[in-house]
Amino acid sequence: MRIIKRNPFGHILFLKKWLIRISGFLSHRRFRGFNELKIEGSEVIKSLPDNNVLFVSNHQTYFADVVSMFHVFNASLKGRVDSIKNVGYMWNPKLNLYFIAAKETMTSGLLPRILAYAGSVSIERTWRSHGKDVDRQVKMSDISKIGIALNDGWVITFPQGTTTPFKPIRKGTAFLIKQYRPIVIPIVIDGFRRSFDKKGIRIKKKNILQTIEIKQPLKIDYENESTEEIVKKIEFAIEQHPSFLKVLSEKELKIQQELNAKRQWV
């Protein structure tokens, strides 16, 4: 009988739990204190099965995006709809929650290594390496690792593979969806680029309203839809199609107006 419980990647669950707890307690004020996090649609989280769920999101910082999602998901599972009030929800976090990240990013320092142990599925990017454009084949071992993570639980991915807005969706995400047939949940985030540095570690500006919108599952015909059609669905779902440029400007104006109104009451 195995005394020390591990996940499929060999990570000790007791250690992973404490890393998530500590990271959650230390990061909470970044989303409810220095800045404010507005959440929409988190009731979707409680209705999801325990595994084979893929979250697809736009990307604004290396780490703050995914840390905020750990907060929102765990709070929702504890019954806190659209709220991360009272960080006690991090005491018993969901341990089969993973996020896909570049291997070079997750080995670039102590903090990334800690976050990697807490839930990273680290892969080698096929299009970029150490700041330079490359063109290399997908490693089948990386695809298998993502499949293992989906089989075990939930996986967060940023299908553009970059924090630059309105970049194309990588076809690899569509291949994963057709191969493993997960429930696909789109997420749209905003405000993180203004409040954090690019890594999402240093607070760049305070009193910024950050937003996370969790949408209903995408309707996907795994058998008949092409990868191009799935890519297009994701592009619109996470609001990264060029047609959203005007919508984004209007949304940012509305967010700023809400923040200004809130300050008048503080």
C-alpha positions, -999 to +999 in steps of 0.1 A: +000+000+000+014+034-010+016+057+020+026+089+001-001+098-025+011+112-058-006+124-089+001+108-124+032+130-128+048+118-096+041+150-076+034+144-039-001+156-033+005+167+003+033+189-008+013+202-038-016+211-015+006+232+008+022+250-022-012+259-035-024+270+000+006+292+006+005+306-030-032+313-026-029+331+007+001+352-005-016+362-038-051+368-026-047+406-020-035+410-056-070+402-067-089+415-037-070+444-021-044+461-042-067+455-072-103+442-076-113+411-095-147+411-111-160+376-119-188+365-142-202+331-149-184+311-123-216+291-116-205+270-146-176+256-126-198+236-101-216+218-129-184+203-145-172+167-141-141+160-122-119+154-152-115+159-190-123+196-189-102+220-209-103+258-202-092+280-231-083+316-224-067+347-237-033+355-221-020+387-205+007+377-181+028+346-175+016+338-140-011+361-127-037+349-151-035+313-140-031+321-103-064+341-105-081+311-121-069+289-093-086+313-069-119+315-089-122+278-095-116+268-059-139+295-046-166+284-070-162+248-059-168+260-023-200+277-033-188+312-037-203+323-070-185+352-087-166+359-055-132+352-040-141+368-006-125+350+023-095+330+011-104+300+033-115+282+001-078+276-006-074+254+025-086+223+006-078+232-031-086+211-061-054+191-066-061+178-101-060+212-117-033+218-142-021+245-166-001+242-198+031+263-199+064+266-218+091+244-202+117+272-205+093+296-185+087+271-157+124+264-152+135+301-152+137+306-114+126+294-080+090+308-081+083+293-116+096+260-103+073+262-073+043+270-095+053+242-119+050+217-090+017+232-081+002+223-114+022+229-146+022+206-176+054+219-190+059+215-228+084+226-254+070+253-277+073+245-314+073+281-326+095+300-300+125+292-279+145+316-256+132+347-274+138+335-309+114+321-336+119+284-343+102+257-363+102+223-348+080+193-346+056+187-317+069+162-292+045+133-288+055+130-252+042+166-246+008+156-262+007+125-240+014+146-209-016+169-217-037+138-222-027+124-188-036+157-172-070+157-189-076+122-179-068+131-143-086+164-140-089+200-154-064+217-177-060+254-184-045+264-217-037+297-234-041+287-271-024+318-285+008+308-268+017+345-262+006+374-240+003+396-271-034+402-279-051+391-311-024+367-321-036+335-340-049+305-322-024+276-323-038+246-342-024+223-316-052+232-293-078+220-319-058+188-324-060+181-286-097+188-286-104+164-314-081+137-299-092+138-263-128+153-267-128+173-235-155+197-224-142+231-236-148+261-214-138+296-228-125+322-205-120+359-212-097+379-189-088+416-189-070+441-167-041+419-158-018+436-184-025+470-168-020+459-132+010+435-134+043+433-152+046+408-180+055+380-157+025+387-135+047+389-104+053+426-097+023+449-092+027+476-118-004+497-109-029+496-081-067+502-082-071+484-115-103+464-121-095+430-134-121+408-150-127+371-156-157+359-176-163+322-177-186+312-205-208+282-213-191+251-228-184+253-265-206+231-287-181+210-307-187+182-332-156+162-325-161+139-354-170+163-382-156+197-374-122+204-388-093+219-368-098+252-387-134+253-376-126+246-340-098+272-341-123+298-354-148+289-326-121+294-299-110+326-315-145+341-312-152+325-278-121+340-261-127+373-280-095+373-299-109+376-334-099+410-350-136+420-350-134+423-312-109+452-313-137+478-312-157+458-286-126+456-264-122+494-265-158+498-254-154+472-227-123+489-213-141+522-212-171+506-193-147+489-168-130+522-161-163+540-156-173+512-131-140+516-113-144+554-111-179+551-098-167+526-071-140+549-060-166+577-053-183+554-028-151+544-010 
